[in-house]
């Protein structure tokens, strides 16, 4: 699957949460990986 960059405006509390989650390098490689994982989970929940 080809990936394309996007831009998003995110609430500062969510940014703080993202930065906290990224401290666990075994769970997420970077912000893009975390956001992509979250969107996949949301997508699965909507389809299920």
N, CA and C atoms as an extended XYZ file, in Angstrom:
144
Properties=species:S:1:pos:R:3:atomname:S:1:resname:S:1:resid:I:1 pbc="F F F"
N         0.846       -1.180        0.000 N   UNK     1
C         0.000        0.000        0.000 CA  UNK     1
C         0.894        1.247        0.000 C   UNK     1
N         0.641        2.136       -0.916 N   UNK     2
C         1.382        3.392       -0.979 CA  UNK     2
C         0.915        4.321        0.131 C   UNK     2
N         1.834        4.995        0.746 N   UNK     3
C         1.493        5.926        1.819 CA  UNK     3
C         1.691        7.344        1.338 C   UNK     3
N         0.822        8.236        1.828 N   UNK     4
C         0.896        9.655        1.463 CA  UNK     4
C         0.871       10.491        2.728 C   UNK     4
N         1.640       11.559        2.772 N   UNK     5
C         1.620       12.431        3.955 CA  UNK     5
C         0.315       13.223        4.017 C   UNK     5
N        -0.143       13.461        5.243 N   UNK     6
C        -1.324       14.298        5.476 CA  UNK     6
C        -0.992       15.283        6.591 C   UNK     6
N        -1.886       16.216        6.802 N   UNK     7
C        -1.725       17.185        7.874 CA  UNK     7
C        -2.999       17.187        8.703 C   UNK     7
N        -2.861       17.353       10.011 N   UNK     8
C        -4.034       17.388       10.882 CA  UNK     8
C        -3.771       18.351       12.039 C   UNK     8
N        -4.819       19.004       12.483 N   UNK     9
C        -4.752       19.850       13.668 CA  UNK     9
C        -5.319       19.033       14.823 C   UNK     9
N        -4.524       18.878       15.881 N   UNK    10
C        -4.889       17.978       16.983 CA  UNK    10
C        -4.843       18.745       18.299 C   UNK    10
N        -5.820       18.478       19.148 N   UNK    11
C        -5.923       19.094       20.465 CA  UNK    11
C        -4.641       18.849       21.265 C   UNK    11
N        -4.231       19.855       22.052 N   UNK    12
C        -2.969       19.751       22.788 CA  UNK    12
C        -2.964       18.610       23.796 C   UNK    12
N        -4.116       18.255       24.351 N   UNK    13
C        -4.174       17.121       25.281 CA  UNK    13
C        -3.899       15.809       24.553 C   UNK    13
N        -4.398       15.678       23.326 N   UNK    14
C        -4.113       14.482       22.537 CA  UNK    14
C        -2.643       14.423       22.147 C   UNK    14
N        -2.059       15.569       21.840 N   UNK    15
C        -0.631       15.608       21.508 CA  UNK    15
C         0.193       15.152       22.712 C   UNK    15
N        -0.177       15.600       23.896 N   UNK    16
C         0.529       15.174       25.114 CA  UNK    16
C         0.410       13.665       25.300 C   UNK    16
N        -0.784       13.128       25.046 N   UNK    17
C        -0.996       11.687       25.165 CA  UNK    17
C        -0.153       10.932       24.139 C   UNK    17
N        -0.119       11.431       22.904 N   UNK    18
C         0.682       10.808       21.850 CA  UNK    18
C         2.153       10.780       22.258 C   UNK    18
N         2.665       11.894       22.733 N   UNK    19
C         4.068       11.965       23.135 CA  UNK    19
C         4.374       10.999       24.275 C   UNK    19
N         3.426       10.857       25.200 N   UNK    20
C         3.595        9.896       26.296 CA  UNK    20
C         3.629        8.468       25.752 C   UNK    20
N         2.739        8.145       24.837 N   UNK    21
C         2.689        6.812       24.246 CA  UNK    21
C         3.959        6.492       23.458 C   UNK    21
N         4.549        7.491       22.818 N   UNK    22
C         5.735        7.276       21.994 CA  UNK    22
C         6.982        6.952       22.811 C   UNK    22
N         6.926        7.147       24.121 N   UNK    23
C         8.067        6.803       24.967 CA  UNK    23
C         8.301        5.296       24.984 C   UNK    23
N         7.232        4.514       24.718 N   UNK    24
C         7.347        3.060       24.628 CA  UNK    24
C         7.724        2.709       23.191 C   UNK    24
N         9.021        2.633       22.908 N   UNK    25
C         9.511        2.421       21.536 CA  UNK    25
C         9.144        1.040       20.991 C   UNK    25
N         8.779        0.107       21.863 N   UNK    26
C         8.404       -1.230       21.408 CA  UNK    26
C         6.977       -1.252       20.859 C   UNK    26
N         6.179       -0.280       21.241 N   UNK    27
C         4.767       -0.248       20.850 CA  UNK    27
C         4.554        0.516       19.542 C   UNK    27
N         5.167        1.675       19.419 N   UNK    28
C         5.000        2.521       18.229 CA  UNK    28
C         6.356        3.027       17.755 C   UNK    28
N         6.560        3.018       16.443 N   UNK    29
C         7.823        3.502       15.873 CA  UNK    29
C         7.898        5.023       15.873 C   UNK    29
N         6.754        5.671       15.611 N   UNK    30
C         6.713        7.125       15.492 CA  UNK    30
C         5.255        7.592       15.531 C   UNK    30
N         5.037        8.887       15.388 N   UNK    31
C         3.673        9.437       15.431 CA  UNK    31
C         2.804        8.858       14.328 C   UNK    31
N         3.367        8.729       13.144 N   UNK    32
C         2.591        8.194       12.023 CA  UNK    32
C         2.114        6.776       12.326 C   UNK    32
N         2.987        5.959       12.899 N   UNK    33
C         2.623        4.584       13.235 CA  UNK    33
C         1.503        4.561       14.278 C   UNK    33
N         1.603        5.388       15.296 N   UNK    34
C         0.570        5.459       16.330 CA  UNK    34
C        -0.772        5.887       15.724 C   UNK    34
N        -0.772        6.923       14.921 N   UNK    35
C        -2.016        7.431       14.335 CA  UNK    35
C        -2.608        6.410       13.369 C   UNK    35
N        -1.760        5.787       12.569 N   UNK    36
C        -2.241        4.769       11.630 CA  UNK    36
C        -2.865        3.592       12.387 C   UNK    36
N        -2.239        3.166       13.482 N   UNK    37
C        -2.777        2.084       14.300 CA  UNK    37
C        -4.128        2.476       14.890 C   UNK    37
N        -4.235        3.696       15.395 N   UNK    38
C        -5.491        4.177       15.976 CA  UNK    38
C        -6.603        4.214       14.930 C   UNK    38
N        -6.282        4.678       13.734 N   UNK    39
C        -7.283        4.745       12.668 CA  UNK    39
C        -7.726        3.359       12.218 C   UNK    39
N        -6.795        2.401       12.181 N   UNK    40
C        -7.157        1.021       11.828 CA  UNK    40
C        -8.123        0.452       12.868 C   UNK    40
N        -7.866        0.710       14.154 N   UNK    41
C        -8.748        0.237       15.216 CA  UNK    41
C       -10.135        0.882       15.096 C   UNK    41
N       -10.176        2.148       14.788 N   UNK    42
C       -11.451        2.851       14.594 CA  UNK    42
C       -12.189        2.251       13.413 C   UNK    42
N       -11.482        2.012       12.328 N   UNK    43
C       -12.075        1.426       11.126 CA  UNK    43
C       -12.655        0.050       11.418 C   UNK    43
N       -11.913       -0.785       12.136 N   UNK    44
C       -12.388       -2.127       12.502 CA  UNK    44
C       -13.647       -2.043       13.362 C   UNK    44
N       -13.669       -1.096       14.289 N   UNK    45
C       -14.822       -0.930       15.170 CA  UNK    45
C       -16.061       -0.503       14.405 C   UNK    45
N       -15.899        0.311       13.389 N   UNK    46
C       -17.037        0.779       12.577 CA  UNK    46
C       -17.580       -0.333       11.697 C   UNK    46
N       -16.699       -1.259       11.281 N   UNK    47
C       -17.127       -2.344       10.389 CA  UNK    47
C       -17.681       -3.535       11.159 C   UNK    47
N       -17.400       -3.611       12.464 N   UNK    48
C       -17.765       -4.794       13.228 CA  UNK    48
C       -19.033       -4.684       13.960 C   UNK    48
